[in-house]
Amino acid sequence: MKPYLPSFALLLVFCYLGVQALTGDRGLLGGHERNVLLAQREHQLADLTERRADLEARVRYLRSDHLSRDLLEERARVVLGFADPRDYVIQVPSAHAPTGNAQGSSTRS
């Protein structure tokens, strides 16, 4: 039995490595999951790139040398909570405010 012990240990190591090569994190059978994850990350990257381009454009129009009056007015209205008298204002309850509370909620028309 003693001469077969190293061969048996080598066979076990070989089987372990073979199973890991097929089913491990970077195994041959995990390729589909990696492709799905890669597609999700590429979609996320495209969304973030689009958001960054939009934010860069807004920042460019808010600089003093290229000030956009419309964008400045929009940001001032959002930050200060004001509206032009000619605007139609539709109030929507915020997501974090509890609904159905008659005492604390008031609406302006």
MIMAR-774134 format. One record per atom (N, C-alpha, C): x, y, z; residue in one letter; residue number from 1; atom name. Coordinates in steps of 0.1 Angstrom, whole numbers, plus 5000, padded with zeros to 4 digits. Last residue first. Example, Ala and Ser with C-alpha at 12.3 -4.5 7.8 and 13.67 -1.06 7.14 Angstrom:
residues 2
<pt u="5128" v="4978" w="5071" resn="S" resi="2" name="N"/>
<pt u="5137" v="4989" w="5071" resn="S" resi="2" name="CA"/>
<pt u="5129" v="5000" w="5079" resn="S" resi="2" name="C"/>
<pt u="5132" v="4943" w="5078" resn="A" resi="1" name="N"/>
<pt u="5123" v="4955" w="5078" resn="A" resi="1" name="CA"/>
<pt u="5132" v="4967" w="5078" resn="A" resi="1" name="C"/>
This chain:
residues 109
<pt u="4473" v="5759" w="4966" resn="S" resi="109" name="N"/>
<pt u="4468" v="5759" w="4952" resn="S" resi="109" name="CA"/>
<pt u="4472" v="5771" w="4945" resn="S" resi="109" name="C"/>
<pt u="4490" v="5738" w="4989" resn="R" resi="108" name="N"/>
<pt u="4487" v="5752" w="4984" resn="R" resi="108" name="CA"/>
<pt u="4483" v="5751" w="4970" resn="R" resi="108" name="C"/>
<pt u="4484" v="5716" w="5015" resn="T" resi="107" name="N"/>
<pt u="4486" v="5718" w="5001" resn="T" resi="107" name="CA"/>
<pt u="4482" v="5733" w="4997" resn="T" resi="107" name="C"/>
<pt u="4498" v="5700" w="5043" resn="S" resi="106" name="N"/>
<pt u="4490" v="5711" w="5038" resn="S" resi="106" name="CA"/>
<pt u="4494" v="5713" w="5023" resn="S" resi="106" name="C"/>
<pt u="4502" v="5677" w="5069" resn="S" resi="105" name="N"/>
<pt u="4503" v="5680" w="5055" resn="S" resi="105" name="CA"/>
<pt u="4493" v="5691" w="5051" resn="S" resi="105" name="C"/>
<pt u="4498" v="5671" w="5096" resn="G" resi="104" name="N"/>
<pt u="4511" v="5677" w="5092" resn="G" resi="104" name="CA"/>
<pt u="4511" v="5681" w="5077" resn="G" resi="104" name="C"/>
<pt u="4472" v="5660" w="5097" resn="Q" resi="103" name="N"/>
<pt u="4476" v="5672" w="5106" resn="Q" resi="103" name="CA"/>
<pt u="4488" v="5679" w="5100" resn="Q" resi="103" name="C"/>
<pt u="4469" v="5638" w="5081" resn="A" resi="102" name="N"/>
<pt u="4461" v="5650" w="5078" resn="A" resi="102" name="CA"/>
<pt u="4466" v="5662" w="5086" resn="A" resi="102" name="C"/>
<pt u="4488" v="5616" w="5066" resn="N" resi="101" name="N"/>
<pt u="4489" v="5623" w="5078" resn="N" resi="101" name="CA"/>
<pt u="4481" v="5637" w="5076" resn="N" resi="101" name="C"/>
<pt u="4489" v="5603" w="5042" resn="G" resi="100" name="N"/>
<pt u="4478" v="5600" w="5050" resn="G" resi="100" name="CA"/>
<pt u="4478" v="5607" w="5063" resn="G" resi="100" name="C"/>
<pt u="4524" v="5594" w="5040" resn="T" resi="99" name="N"/>
<pt u="4512" v="5598" w="5034" resn="T" resi="99" name="CA"/>
<pt u="4500" v="5595" w="5043" resn="T" resi="99" name="C"/>
<pt u="4555" v="5607" w="5050" resn="P" resi="98" name="N"/>
<pt u="4544" v="5598" w="5052" resn="P" resi="98" name="CA"/>
<pt u="4532" v="5603" w="5046" resn="P" resi="98" name="C"/>
<pt u="4582" v="5613" w="5028" resn="A" resi="97" name="N"/>
<pt u="4572" v="5619" w="5037" resn="A" resi="97" name="CA"/>
<pt u="4561" v="5609" w="5038" resn="A" resi="97" name="C"/>
<pt u="4599" v="5602" w="5010" resn="H" resi="96" name="N"/>
<pt u="4602" v="5600" w="5024" resn="H" resi="96" name="CA"/>
<pt u="4592" v="5605" w="5033" resn="H" resi="96" name="C"/>
<pt u="4589" v="5610" w="4985" resn="A" resi="95" name="N"/>
<pt u="4590" v="5596" w="4988" resn="A" resi="95" name="CA"/>
<pt u="4592" v="5593" w="5003" resn="A" resi="95" name="C"/>
<pt u="4566" v="5638" w="4985" resn="S" resi="94" name="N"/>
<pt u="4579" v="5632" w="4984" resn="S" resi="94" name="CA"/>
<pt u="4579" v="5618" w="4989" resn="S" resi="94" name="C"/>
<pt u="4538" v="5644" w="4965" resn="P" resi="93" name="N"/>
<pt u="4543" v="5641" w="4978" resn="P" resi="93" name="CA"/>
<pt u="4557" v="5634" w="4977" resn="P" resi="93" name="C"/>
<pt u="4538" v="5671" w="4943" resn="V" resi="92" name="N"/>
<pt u="4538" v="5656" w="4944" resn="V" resi="92" name="CA"/>
<pt u="4544" v="5653" w="4957" resn="V" resi="92" name="C"/>
<pt u="4521" v="5698" w="4929" resn="Q" resi="91" name="N"/>
<pt u="4528" v="5693" w="4940" resn="Q" resi="91" name="CA"/>
<pt u="4527" v="5678" w="4941" resn="Q" resi="91" name="C"/>
<pt u="4526" v="5716" w="4901" resn="I" resi="90" name="N"/>
<pt u="4519" v="5704" w="4905" resn="I" resi="90" name="CA"/>
<pt u="4527" v="5698" w="4917" resn="I" resi="90" name="C"/>
<pt u="4522" v="5747" w="4887" resn="V" resi="89" name="N"/>
<pt u="4529" v="5739" w="4897" resn="V" resi="89" name="CA"/>
<pt u="4520" v="5727" w="4902" resn="V" resi="89" name="C"/>
<pt u="4527" v="5765" w="4859" resn="Y" resi="88" name="N"/>
<pt u="4518" v="5756" w="4865" resn="Y" resi="88" name="CA"/>
<pt u="4526" v="5747" w="4875" resn="Y" resi="88" name="C"/>
<pt u="4539" v="5799" w="4857" resn="D" resi="87" name="N"/>
<pt u="4541" v="5784" w="4857" resn="D" resi="87" name="CA"/>
<pt u="4530" v="5777" w="4863" resn="D" resi="87" name="C"/>
<pt u="4536" v="5825" w="4861" resn="R" resi="86" name="N"/>
<pt u="4530" v="5820" w="4848" resn="R" resi="86" name="CA"/>
<pt u="4532" v="5805" w="4848" resn="R" resi="86" name="C"/>
<pt u="4551" v="5832" w="4883" resn="P" resi="85" name="N"/>
<pt u="4537" v="5832" w="4884" resn="P" resi="85" name="CA"/>
<pt u="4530" v="5826" w="4872" resn="P" resi="85" name="C"/>
<pt u="4577" v="5807" w="4889" resn="D" resi="84" name="N"/>
<pt u="4572" v="5819" w="4881" resn="D" resi="84" name="CA"/>
<pt u="4557" v="5820" w="4882" resn="D" resi="84" name="C"/>
<pt u="4586" v="5796" w="4921" resn="A" resi="83" name="N"/>
<pt u="4581" v="5794" w="4908" resn="A" resi="83" name="CA"/>
<pt u="4577" v="5807" w="4901" resn="A" resi="83" name="C"/>
<pt u="4611" v="5784" w="4944" resn="F" resi="82" name="N"/>
<pt u="4602" v="5794" w="4939" resn="F" resi="82" name="CA"/>
<pt u="4597" v="5790" w="4925" resn="F" resi="82" name="C"/>
<pt u="4630" v="5769" w="4957" resn="G" resi="81" name="N"/>
<pt u="4616" v="5765" w="4958" resn="G" resi="81" name="CA"/>
<pt u="4607" v="5775" w="4953" resn="G" resi="81" name="C"/>
<pt u="4657" v="5773" w="4957" resn="L" resi="80" name="N"/>
<pt u="4650" v="5781" w="4965" resn="L" resi="80" name="CA"/>
<pt u="4635" v="5777" w="4967" resn="L" resi="80" name="C"/>
<pt u="4665" v="5752" w="4939" resn="V" resi="79" name="N"/>
<pt u="4672" v="5753" w="4952" resn="V" resi="79" name="CA"/>
<pt u="4663" v="5761" w="4961" resn="V" resi="79" name="C"/>
<pt u="4648" v="5755" w="4917" resn="V" resi="78" name="N"/>
<pt u="4649" v="5743" w="4923" resn="V" resi="78" name="CA"/>
<pt u="4654" v="5744" w="4938" resn="V" resi="78" name="C"/>
<pt u="4654" v="5782" w="4909" resn="R" resi="77" name="N"/>
<pt u="4640" v="5778" w="4913" resn="R" resi="77" name="CA"/>
<pt u="4640" v="5765" w="4921" resn="R" resi="77" name="C"/>
<pt u="4681" v="5780" w="4904" resn="A" resi="76" name="N"/>
<pt u="4676" v="5789" w="4915" resn="A" resi="76" name="CA"/>
<pt u="4662" v="5785" w="4919" resn="A" resi="76" name="C"/>
<pt u="4680" v="5763" w="4882" resn="R" resi="75" name="N"/>
<pt u="4687" v="5759" w="4894" resn="R" resi="75" name="CA"/>
<pt u="4682" v="5767" w="4906" resn="R" resi="75" name="C"/>
<pt u="4666" v="5780" w="4863" resn="E" resi="74" name="N"/>
<pt u="4661" v="5767" w="4867" resn="E" resi="74" name="CA"/>
<pt u="4667" v="5762" w="4880" resn="E" resi="74" name="C"/>
<pt u="4684" v="5802" w="4861" resn="E" resi="73" name="N"/>
<pt u="4670" v="5804" w="4866" resn="E" resi="73" name="CA"/>
<pt u="4664" v="5790" w="4871" resn="E" resi="73" name="C"/>
<pt u="4706" v="5789" w="4850" resn="L" resi="72" name="N"/>
<pt u="4707" v="5795" w="4863" resn="L" resi="72" name="CA"/>
<pt u="4694" v="5797" w="4869" resn="L" resi="72" name="C"/>
<pt u="4695" v="5780" w="4825" resn="L" resi="71" name="N"/>
<pt u="4699" v="5770" w="4835" resn="L" resi="71" name="CA"/>
<pt u="4701" v="5776" w="4849" resn="L" resi="71" name="C"/>
<pt u="4689" v="5806" w="4814" resn="D" resi="70" name="N"/>
<pt u="4679" v="5796" w="4816" resn="D" resi="70" name="CA"/>
<pt u="4683" v="5785" w="4827" resn="D" resi="70" name="C"/>
<pt u="4714" v="5818" w="4812" resn="R" resi="69" name="N"/>
<pt u="4704" v="5824" w="4821" resn="R" resi="69" name="CA"/>
<pt u="4693" v="5814" w="4824" resn="R" resi="69" name="C"/>
<pt u="4746" v="5805" w="4814" resn="S" resi="68" name="N"/>
<pt u="4733" v="5803" w="4807" resn="S" resi="68" name="CA"/>
<pt u="4722" v="5808" w="4816" resn="S" resi="68" name="C"/>
<pt u="4777" v="5818" w="4811" resn="L" resi="67" name="N"/>
<pt u="4766" v="5816" w="4820" resn="L" resi="67" name="CA"/>
<pt u="4753" v="5815" w="4811" resn="L" resi="67" name="C"/>
<pt u="4805" v="5815" w="4805" resn="H" resi="66" name="N"/>
<pt u="4795" v="5809" w="4797" resn="H" resi="66" name="CA"/>
<pt u="4782" v="5808" w="4804" resn="H" resi="66" name="C"/>
<pt u="4820" v="5827" w="4826" resn="D" resi="65" name="N"/>
<pt u="4823" v="5831" w="4812" resn="D" resi="65" name="CA"/>
<pt u="4813" v="5826" w="4802" resn="D" resi="65" name="C"/>
<pt u="4811" v="5815" w="4849" resn="S" resi="64" name="N"/>
<pt u="4808" v="5829" w="4847" resn="S" resi="64" name="CA"/>
<pt u="4811" v="5833" w="4833" resn="S" resi="64" name="C"/>
<pt u="4794" v="5783" w="4846" resn="R" resi="63" name="N"/>
<pt u="4806" v="5791" w="4848" resn="R" resi="63" name="CA"/>
<pt u="4803" v="5806" w="4844" resn="R" resi="63" name="C"/>
<pt u="4772" v="5769" w="4838" resn="L" resi="62" name="N"/>
<pt u="4771" v="5777" w="4851" resn="L" resi="62" name="CA"/>
<pt u="4784" v="5785" w="4854" resn="L" resi="62" name="C"/>
<pt u="4778" v="5755" w="4816" resn="Y" resi="61" name="N"/>
<pt u="4769" v="5765" w="4815" resn="Y" resi="61" name="CA"/>
<pt u="4767" v="5774" w="4827" resn="Y" resi="61" name="C"/>
<pt u="4796" v="5736" w="4828" resn="R" resi="60" name="N"/>
<pt u="4801" v="5745" w="4818" resn="R" resi="60" name="CA"/>
<pt u="4792" v="5757" w="4816" resn="R" resi="60" name="C"/>
<pt u="4778" v="5722" w="4844" resn="V" resi="59" name="N"/>
<pt u="4788" v="5730" w="4850" resn="V" resi="59" name="CA"/>
<pt u="4794" v="5740" w="4840" resn="V" resi="59" name="C"/>
<pt u="4763" v="5709" w="4824" resn="R" resi="58" name="N"/>
<pt u="4756" v="5719" w="4833" resn="R" resi="58" name="CA"/>
<pt u="4767" v="5728" w="4840" resn="R" resi="58" name="C"/>
<pt u="4782" v="5693" w="4812" resn="A" resi="57" name="N"/>
<pt u="4776" v="5704" w="4804" resn="A" resi="57" name="CA"/>
<pt u="4769" v="5714" w="4813" resn="A" resi="57" name="C"/>
<pt u="4788" v="5676" w="4834" resn="E" resi="56" name="N"/>
<pt u="4799" v="5685" w="4828" resn="E" resi="56" name="CA"/>
<pt u="4793" v="5696" w="4820" resn="E" resi="56" name="C"/>
<pt u="4764" v="5663" w="4836" resn="L" resi="55" name="N"/>
<pt u="4768" v="5672" w="4847" resn="L" resi="55" name="CA"/>
<pt u="4779" v="5681" w="4842" resn="L" resi="55" name="C"/>
<pt u="4764" v="5649" w="4812" resn="D" resi="54" name="N"/>
<pt u="4753" v="5659" w="4815" resn="D" resi="54" name="CA"/>
<pt u="4757" v="5668" w="4826" resn="D" resi="54" name="C"/>
<pt u="4786" v="5633" w="4815" resn="A" resi="53" name="N"/>
<pt u="4786" v="5643" w="4804" resn="A" resi="53" name="CA"/>
<pt u="4775" v="5653" w="4806" resn="A" resi="53" name="C"/>
<pt u="4778" v="5618" w="4837" resn="R" resi="52" name="N"/>
<pt u="4789" v="5627" w="4838" resn="R" resi="52" name="CA"/>
<pt u="4789" v="5637" w="4827" resn="R" resi="52" name="C"/>
<pt u="4756" v="5604" w="4826" resn="R" resi="51" name="N"/>
<pt u="4754" v="5613" w="4837" resn="R" resi="51" name="CA"/>
<pt u="4765" v="5623" w="4838" resn="R" resi="51" name="C"/>
<pt u="4771" v="5588" w="4807" resn="E" resi="50" name="N"/>
<pt u="4761" v="5598" w="4802" resn="E" resi="50" name="CA"/>
<pt u="4757" v="5608" w="4813" resn="E" resi="50" name="C"/>
<pt u="4787" v="5573" w="4824" resn="T" resi="49" name="N"/>
<pt u="4793" v="5582" w="4814" resn="T" resi="49" name="CA"/>
<pt u="4783" v="5593" w="4809" resn="T" resi="49" name="C"/>
<pt u="4767" v="5559" w="4837" resn="L" resi="48" name="N"/>
<pt u="4775" v="5568" w="4845" resn="L" resi="48" name="CA"/>
<pt u="4782" v="5578" w="4836" resn="L" resi="48" name="C"/>
<pt u="4757" v="5543" w="4816" resn="D" resi="47" name="N"/>
<pt u="4748" v="5553" w="4823" resn="D" resi="47" name="CA"/>
<pt u="4756" v="5563" w="4831" resn="D" resi="47" name="C"/>
<pt u="4780" v="5529" w="4809" resn="A" resi="46" name="N"/>
<pt u="4774" v="5538" w="4799" resn="A" resi="46" name="CA"/>
<pt u="4765" v="5548" w="4806" resn="A" resi="46" name="C"/>
<pt u="4784" v="5514" w="4833" resn="L" resi="45" name="N"/>
<pt u="4794" v="5524" w="4828" resn="L" resi="45" name="CA"/>
<pt u="4788" v="5534" w="4818" resn="L" resi="45" name="C"/>
<pt u="4761" v="5498" w="4832" resn="Q" resi="44" name="N"/>
<pt u="4763" v="5508" w="4843" resn="Q" resi="44" name="CA"/>
<pt u="4773" v="5518" w="4840" resn="Q" resi="44" name="C"/>
<pt u="4767" v="5483" w="4810" resn="H" resi="43" name="N"/>
<pt u="4755" v="5492" w="4810" resn="H" resi="43" name="CA"/>
<pt u="4756" v="5502" w="4821" resn="H" resi="43" name="C"/>
<pt u="4790" v="5470" w="4819" resn="E" resi="42" name="N"/>
<pt u="4791" v="5479" w="4807" resn="E" resi="42" name="CA"/>
<pt u="4779" v="5488" w="4806" resn="E" resi="42" name="C"/>
<pt u="4779" v="5455" w="4840" resn="R" resi="41" name="N"/>
<pt u="4789" v="5466" w="4843" resn="R" resi="41" name="CA"/>
<pt u="4791" v="5475" w="4831" resn="R" resi="41" name="C"/>
<pt u="4763" v="5438" w="4825" resn="Q" resi="40" name="N"/>
<pt u="4757" v="5447" w="4835" resn="Q" resi="40" name="CA"/>
<pt u="4767" v="5458" w="4838" resn="Q" resi="40" name="C"/>
<pt u="4782" v="5425" w="4810" resn="A" resi="39" name="N"/>
<pt u="4772" v="5432" w="4803" resn="A" resi="39" name="CA"/>
<pt u="4765" v="5442" w="4813" resn="A" resi="39" name="C"/>
<pt u="4796" v="5412" w="4830" resn="L" resi="38" name="N"/>
<pt u="4803" v="5421" w="4822" resn="L" resi="38" name="CA"/>
<pt u="4793" v="5430" w="4815" resn="L" resi="38" name="C"/>
<pt u="4777" v="5394" w="4840" resn="L" resi="37" name="N"/>
<pt u="4782" v="5405" w="4849" resn="L" resi="37" name="CA"/>
<pt u="4789" v="5416" w="4841" resn="L" resi="37" name="C"/>
<pt u="4774" v="5378" w="4817" resn="V" resi="36" name="N"/>
<pt u="4762" v="5386" w="4822" resn="V" resi="36" name="CA"/>
<pt u="4767" v="5397" w="4831" resn="V" resi="36" name="C"/>
<pt u="4800" v="5367" w="4816" resn="N" resi="35" name="N"/>
<pt u="4795" v="5375" w="4805" resn="N" resi="35" name="CA"/>
<pt u="4783" v="5384" w="4809" resn="N" resi="35" name="C"/>
<pt u="4801" v="5353" w="4840" resn="R" resi="34" name="N"/>
<pt u="4810" v="5364" w="4838" resn="R" resi="34" name="CA"/>
<pt u="4805" v="5373" w="4827" resn="R" resi="34" name="C"/>
<pt u="4781" v="5334" w="4834" resn="E" resi="33" name="N"/>
<pt u="4779" v="5343" w="4845" resn="E" resi="33" name="CA"/>
<pt u="4788" v="5355" w="4844" resn="E" resi="33" name="C"/>
<pt u="4794" v="5320" w="4814" resn="H" resi="32" name="N"/>
<pt u="4781" v="5327" w="4811" resn="H" resi="32" name="CA"/>
<pt u="4779" v="5338" w="4822" resn="H" resi="32" name="C"/>
<pt u="4817" v="5309" w="4826" resn="G" resi="31" name="N"/>
<pt u="4818" v="5319" w="4815" resn="G" resi="31" name="CA"/>
<pt u="4805" v="5327" w="4813" resn="G" resi="31" name="C"/>
<pt u="4818" v="5288" w="4843" resn="G" resi="30" name="N"/>
<pt u="4813" v="5301" w="4848" resn="G" resi="30" name="CA"/>
<pt u="4814" v="5312" w="4838" resn="G" resi="30" name="C"/>
<pt u="4830" v="5266" w="4832" resn="L" resi="29" name="N"/>
<pt u="4815" v="5266" w="4832" resn="L" resi="29" name="CA"/>
<pt u="4810" v="5279" w="4838" resn="L" resi="29" name="C"/>
<pt u="4857" v="5271" w="4835" resn="L" resi="28" name="N"/>
<pt u="4852" v="5270" w="4822" resn="L" resi="28" name="CA"/>
<pt u="4836" v="5271" w="4822" resn="L" resi="28" name="C"/>
<pt u="4864" v="5294" w="4863" resn="G" resi="27" name="N"/>
<pt u="4863" v="5281" w="4856" resn="G" resi="27" name="CA"/>
<pt u="4856" v="5282" w="4842" resn="G" resi="27" name="C"/>
<pt u="4867" v="5313" w="4881" resn="R" resi="26" name="N"/>
<pt u="4872" v="5316" w="4868" resn="R" resi="26" name="CA"/>
<pt u="4872" v="5303" w="4859" resn="R" resi="26" name="C"/>
<pt u="4856" v="5301" w="4904" resn="D" resi="25" name="N"/>
<pt u="4852" v="5314" w="4900" resn="D" resi="25" name="CA"/>
<pt u="4856" v="5318" w="4886" resn="D" resi="25" name="C"/>
<pt u="4851" v="5266" w="4893" resn="G" resi="24" name="N"/>
<pt u="4856" v="5277" w="4901" resn="G" resi="24" name="CA"/>
<pt u="4851" v="5290" w="4897" resn="G" resi="24" name="C"/>
<pt u="4845" v="5244" w="4876" resn="T" resi="23" name="N"/>
<pt u="4834" v="5251" w="4883" resn="T" resi="23" name="CA"/>
<pt u="4839" v="5262" w="4892" resn="T" resi="23" name="C"/>
<pt u="4869" v="5236" w="4862" resn="L" resi="22" name="N"/>
<pt u="4855" v="5236" w="4856" resn="L" resi="22" name="CA"/>
<pt u="4845" v="5245" w="4863" resn="L" resi="22" name="C"/>
<pt u="4890" v="5239" w="4879" resn="A" resi="21" name="N"/>
<pt u="4891" v="5244" w="4866" resn="A" resi="21" name="CA"/>
<pt u="4878" v="5245" w="4859" resn="A" resi="21" name="C"/>
<pt u="4881" v="5224" w="4901" resn="Q" resi="20" name="N"/>
<pt u="4882" v="5239" w="4902" resn="Q" resi="20" name="CA"/>
<pt u="4883" v="5245" w="4888" resn="Q" resi="20" name="C"/>
<pt u="4883" v="5199" w="4891" resn="V" resi="19" name="N"/>
<pt u="4870" v="5204" w="4894" resn="V" resi="19" name="CA"/>
<pt u="4870" v="5219" w="4895" resn="V" resi="19" name="C"/>
<pt u="4911" v="5198" w="4887" resn="G" resi="18" name="N"/>
<pt u="4902" v="5196" w="4876" resn="G" resi="18" name="CA"/>
<pt u="4888" v="5202" w="4879" resn="G" resi="18" name="C"/>
<pt u="4920" v="5200" w="4913" resn="L" resi="17" name="N"/>
<pt u="4923" v="5211" w="4904" resn="L" resi="17" name="CA"/>
<pt u="4914" v="5210" w="4891" resn="L" resi="17" name="C"/>
<pt u="4910" v="5175" w="4923" resn="Y" resi="16" name="N"/>
<pt u="4906" v="5188" w="4929" resn="Y" resi="16" name="CA"/>
<pt u="4909" v="5200" w="4919" resn="Y" resi="16" name="C"/>
<pt u="4924" v="5157" w="4907" resn="C" resi="15" name="N"/>
<pt u="4909" v="5158" w="4906" resn="C" resi="15" name="CA"/>
<pt u="4904" v="5171" w="4912" resn="C" resi="15" name="C"/>
<pt u="4951" v="5162" w="4915" resn="F" resi="14" name="N"/>
<pt u="4947" v="5164" w="4901" resn="F" resi="14" name="CA"/>
<pt u="4932" v="5165" w="4900" resn="F" resi="14" name="C"/>
<pt u="4949" v="5155" w="4942" resn="V" resi="13" name="N"/>
<pt u="4952" v="5169" w="4938" resn="V" resi="13" name="CA"/>
<pt u="4948" v="5172" w="4924" resn="V" resi="13" name="C"/>
<pt u="4943" v="5127" w="4938" resn="L" resi="12" name="N"/>
<pt u="4934" v="5136" w="4945" resn="L" resi="12" name="CA"/>
<pt u="4936" v="5151" w="4942" resn="L" resi="12" name="C"/>
<pt u="4966" v="5119" w="4925" resn="L" resi="11" name="N"/>
<pt u="4953" v="5118" w="4918" resn="L" resi="11" name="CA"/>
<pt u="4943" v="5127" w="4925" resn="L" resi="11" name="C"/>
<pt u="4985" v="5123" w="4945" resn="L" resi="10" name="N"/>
<pt u="4986" v="5131" w="4933" resn="L" resi="10" name="CA"/>
<pt u="4973" v="5130" w="4925" resn="L" resi="10" name="C"/>
<pt u="4976" v="5104" w="4963" resn="A" resi="9" name="N"/>
<pt u="4976" v="5118" w="4967" resn="A" resi="9" name="CA"/>
<pt u="4977" v="5127" w="4955" resn="A" resi="9" name="C"/>
<pt u="4981" v="5081" w="4948" resn="F" resi="8" name="N"/>
<pt u="4968" v="5084" w="4952" resn="F" resi="8" name="CA"/>
<pt u="4966" v="5099" w="4956" resn="F" resi="8" name="C"/>
<pt u="5009" v="5082" w="4946" resn="S" resi="7" name="N"/>
<pt u="5001" v="5083" w="4934" resn="S" resi="7" name="CA"/>
<pt u="4986" v="5086" w="4937" resn="S" resi="7" name="C"/>
<pt u="5017" v="5080" w="4973" resn="P" resi="6" name="N"/>
<pt u="5019" v="5092" w="4966" resn="P" resi="6" name="CA"/>
<pt u="5011" v="5094" w="4953" resn="P" resi="6" name="C"/>
<pt u="5005" v="5053" w="4978" resn="L" resi="5" name="N"/>
<pt u="5001" v="5065" w="4985" resn="L" resi="5" name="CA"/>
<pt u="5004" v="5078" w="4978" resn="L" resi="5" name="C"/>
<pt u="5017" v="5031" w="4966" resn="Y" resi="4" name="N"/>
<pt u="5006" v="5037" w="4959" resn="Y" resi="4" name="CA"/>
<pt u="5001" v="5050" w="4966" resn="Y" resi="4" name="C"/>
<pt u="5036" v="5021" w="4983" resn="P" resi="3" name="N"/>
<pt u="5041" v="5027" w="4970" resn="P" resi="3" name="CA"/>
<pt u="5029" v="5034" w="4963" resn="P" resi="3" name="C"/>
<pt u="5020" v="5012" w="5006" resn="K" resi="2" name="N"/>
<pt u="5029" v="5023" w="5007" resn="K" resi="2" name="CA"/>
<pt u="5033" v="5029" w="4993" resn="K" resi="2" name="C"/>
<pt u="5008" v="4988" w="5000" resn="M" resi="1" name="N"/>
<pt u="5000" v="5000" w="5000" resn="M" resi="1" name="CA"/>
<pt u="5009" v="5013" w="5000" resn="M" resi="1" name="C"/>
